[in-house]
Structures are given as structure tokens and as C-alpha cells.
Amino acid sequence: MNKPISRSEPENEPVAIGAADFFARSRARLGFDVPPGLFDPNIIPPSGDPGTDKMLEIVAREQPVRPAAVLIAVVDHPEPTILLTQRSAHLNDHAGQISFPGGKIDATDASPLDAALREAEEEVGLSRDFVEPIGYLDLYGTGFGFRILPTVARVRPGFALTINHSEVDDAFEVPLSFLMNPANHQMHSKEFRGMERFYYAMPFAERYIWGATAGMLRVLYERIYAS
């Protein structure tokens, strides 16, 4: 059962979010160097939570930690938003969960960026013509055996989506100001193999954004605003 955890974090002060400032900060702080931990099985990428990191160590002993790429698509509205998806309910992995467009890196992908753009096209029909890649965020490890490299990108408004319902039930946008406000970054916990695992959650209206997606959003906040 998910349990809200109260934590006082001194750096958690609301920040003013503007599109121009966000993209300027992102361009200054991000780049396209691929971290060696994306493909090196001897490197266990961190998640920022000791419980999740311990889970990943256990999973890595049982199976390879699989490289994946996601697109953090920041839509350049006057009030910028981030594009998220709700995974199809019939999927074997993470059914119904809120995610970024993305998935496993294929051998045919030229780069993690190429994988993220391909997956965004396949899942929701987001055309590359509207996407301006800015750079990679930190490599993120999940307790379910993935090493994920997120690409932050500016997305020009005016795109039309085509949902691939074999992978995604829905696509929607959440205000960047909500997701980058640390007052909305809740800590929840649940048990995994006898250990209590802590993770971020950012409930928005009827959407429960949690786990790796919320964790990467927290990393985005820390890289762009808290550092």
C-alpha cells in the first residue's frame, strides 16, 4: 500500500517557471555526451533513492539491466507543459502507469536521442519536425531493471498526435510549473522483497504520476532549478 511520507527539504522553495528561462537553463546545463553506464553492465545507475538502488542491485544480479531512452517533451506554450502518456492497461510491464514517451534502445537506433524520437513517433505520433532536442538528463536506474537516459526537448506547439493504442491509452499535458514546484513532490513508500522502497509521486488531478517518471521529473528540477 502506498504511504505518504512527510519530509522537510530546505531547498524545496517554489520557483517561477517561464518557457524562455527554462529552455535557456536547459541549454546551458545539458549536453549530448552519452554516459558509459547506459551500456556498461558493471555500472549500476543511481535513482537517487537508496531503496530503489538496492532493488536495482538485486535485479542486476538476476538479469541484465536494459538500456532505454525517453523523451521529456516540454511544449513551448506561453505556460509550458510536459507531454506524458498513460500506458495501455493490457501491457505486461507497468500497465496503466504514467510515463514519458520512450522505450528500449534498439540496435538500429543511431543514438539514445534517436531511440527517444522513434518511440515518441511510434507511441503517440509526435513528428520530429516539431521537436528540438536540447540534451540528455542524468542516467536513471529503475528497480525493475532499466537504465534510462532521458532527452529533454523543446516541442513547438501545433503538432497533432495519433495514439498507438497497442502501447498507449492516452496522451496529455501537465503544466511545467506544477511539475517543477517542489511543494508537489511527495514521498511515498511501498514494500518490495521485504524492504521499504521510497519514491517520488506527483498526483495531478486524476493522474497519479509516480515511480521512475516522477523520479526523473525530480532530477529535472534539481538539474535546472536547484543546482
C-alpha positions in Angstrom: 0.0 0.0 0.0 1.3 3.5 -0.9 2.0 5.6 2.2 2.7 9.4 2.0 5.9 10.3 3.9 6.4 13.7 5.3 9.8 15.1 4.7 11.2 18.6 5.1 13.6 19.6 2.4 15.2 23.1 2.8 15.7 23.6 -0.9 12.1 23.0 -1.7 11.0 26.5 -2.5 8.6 27.2 -5.3 10.3 28.5 -8.4 9.0 30.9 -11.1 8.6 28.9 -14.3 8.9 30.6 -17.7 9.5 29.0 -21.1 12.4 31.2 -22.1 14.2 30.8 -18.7 13.6 27.0 -18.7 15.0 26.5 -22.1 17.9 28.8 -21.5 18.8 27.0 -18.3 18.4 23.6 -20.0 20.7 24.5 -22.9 23.3 25.8 -20.5 23.3 22.7 -18.3 22.6 19.8 -20.6 24.5 18.2 -23.4 24.7 15.1 -25.6 27.5 13.1 -24.1 26.3 9.5 -23.6 27.2 8.3 -20.1 29.1 5.0 -20.1 26.7 3.5 -17.6 24.0 3.3 -20.2 25.5 0.2 -21.8 28.2 -1.0 -19.3 26.7 -3.8 -17.3 29.2 -3.3 -14.5 27.8 0.2 -13.7 24.6 0.4 -11.8 23.0 3.8 -12.5 21.6 5.5 -9.4 18.0 6.5 -8.9 18.5 9.0 -6.0 16.7 6.7 -3.6 18.7 4.1 -1.6 15.8 1.6 -1.5 15.4 1.7 -5.3 19.1 1.5 -5.8 19.2 -1.6 -3.6 16.3 -3.1 -5.7 18.3 -2.4 -8.9 21.4 -4.2 -7.4 19.2 -7.2 -6.8 17.6 -7.2 -10.2 21.0 -6.7 -11.9 22.3 -9.9 -10.3 19.3 -11.8 -11.8 19.1 -10.3 -15.3 20.8 -7.6 -17.5 19.8 -4.0 -16.8 18.3 -3.0 -20.1 19.2 0.4 -21.8 16.2 2.6 -22.6 15.5 6.1 -23.7 12.6 8.5 -23.1 11.6 11.9 -24.3 10.9 14.7 -21.8 8.9 16.8 -24.3 8.4 20.4 -23.0 5.8 22.1 -25.1 6.6 25.7 -25.7 3.2 27.3 -24.8 3.1 30.6 -23.0 2.6 28.4 -20.0 4.8 25.5 -20.9 3.7 21.9 -20.4 5.3 18.4 -20.4 3.8 15.7 -22.6 3.1 12.5 -20.8 1.4 9.2 -21.7 -0.7 6.6 -19.9 0.4 3.1 -20.8 -2.1 0.7 -22.1 -3.8 -1.4 -19.5 -3.0 -4.7 -21.2 0.7 -4.4 -21.3 2.9 -6.9 -19.4 5.1 -4.2 -17.9 3.9 -1.1 -16.0 0.3 -1.4 -17.4 -1.7 1.8 -16.9 1.1 3.8 -15.5 2.0 7.4 -16.4 5.2 7.6 -18.5 7.2 9.6 -20.9 7.2 8.5 -24.5 10.0 6.1 -24.8 11.2 2.5 -24.6 14.1 0.1 -25.1 17.0 1.2 -27.3 17.2 -0.9 -30.4 20.4 -2.0 -32.2 19.2 0.0 -35.2 18.9 3.3 -33.2 21.8 5.7 -34.1 21.7 7.1 -30.5 19.6 7.3 -27.4 18.2 10.5 -28.8 17.2 8.7 -32.0 15.5 6.0 -29.9 13.5 8.5 -27.9 12.3 10.3 -31.0 11.4 7.0 -32.7 9.5 5.8 -29.7 7.6 9.1 -29.5 6.6 8.8 -33.1 5.6 5.2 -32.7 3.6 5.7 -29.4 1.8 9.0 -29.9 2.7 10.1 -33.5 4.8 13.1 -32.3 6.6 14.3 -35.5 10.3 15.0 -35.3 9.6 18.2 -37.2 8.2 19.7 -34.0 11.0 18.6 -31.7 14.2 20.5 -30.9 16.4 18.3 -28.7 18.3 20.1 -26.0 20.3 17.5 -24.2 20.4 14.4 -22.0 19.4 14.4 -18.4 21.2 12.2 -15.9 21.1 8.4 -16.4 18.3 7.0 -14.2 18.1 3.4 -12.9 14.8 1.7 -12.0 14.2 -1.1 -9.6 12.6 -3.1 -12.4 15.8 -3.5 -14.4 16.1 -0.5 -16.8 18.8 2.1 -17.2 17.0 5.1 -18.7 18.6 8.1 -20.5 16.0 10.9 -20.8 16.3 13.5 -23.6 15.0 17.0 -22.8 13.5 18.7 -25.8 11.6 21.8 -26.8 8.4 20.9 -28.7 6.8 23.5 -30.9 3.0 23.8 -30.5 0.7 22.8 -33.3 1.5 19.1 -33.5 -1.2 16.5 -33.9 -1.0 13.2 -32.1 -2.0 9.8 -33.3 -2.3 7.4 -30.3 -1.0 3.8 -30.8 -3.5 2.0 -28.6 -1.4 -1.1 -28.6 1.1 0.8 -26.4 -0.7 3.9 -25.0 -4.2 4.6 -23.9 -3.9 8.3 -23.7 -1.5 11.3 -24.0 -1.9 14.5 -22.0 0.0 17.6 -20.9 0.8 18.8 -17.4 1.9 22.3 -16.6 5.7 22.6 -16.2 5.0 25.0 -13.3 3.2 22.2 -11.4 5.9 19.5 -12.0 8.8 21.9 -11.2 7.2 23.1 -7.9 8.9 21.0 -5.1 5.8 21.5 -3.0 4.1 19.0 -5.3 6.9 16.4 -4.9 5.5 13.9 -2.4 7.5 11.0 -1.0 5.6 7.7 -0.9 6.7 4.2 0.0 5.8 0.5 -0.5 7.3 -2.8 0.3 9.5 -4.7 -2.2 11.0 -8.1 -1.2 10.8 -7.2 2.5 12.3 -3.7 2.1 10.6 -0.4 2.2 11.1 1.4 -1.0 10.7 5.2 -1.2 9.8 7.0 -4.4 8.5 10.4 -5.6 4.9 10.9 -6.5 3.3 14.0 -8.1 -0.5 13.4 -8.2 -2.2 15.8 -10.7 -6.0 15.8 -10.9 -7.0 12.2 -11.6 -3.4 11.3 -12.8 -1.1 9.5 -10.4 2.5 10.4 -11.6 4.9 8.3 -9.6 7.9 6.0 -9.6 10.5 6.4 -12.4 8.5 9.1 -14.2 8.3 11.3 -11.0 11.9 10.4 -10.1 13.1 11.8 -13.5 11.0 14.9 -13.1 12.6 15.4 -9.7 16.1 15.1 -11.3 15.0 17.6 -14.0 14.0 20.0 -11.2 17.3 19.5 -9.4 19.4 20.0 -12.5 17.6 23.0 -13.9 16.5 24.9 -10.8 18.0 23.5 -7.6 21.7 23.3 -8.5 
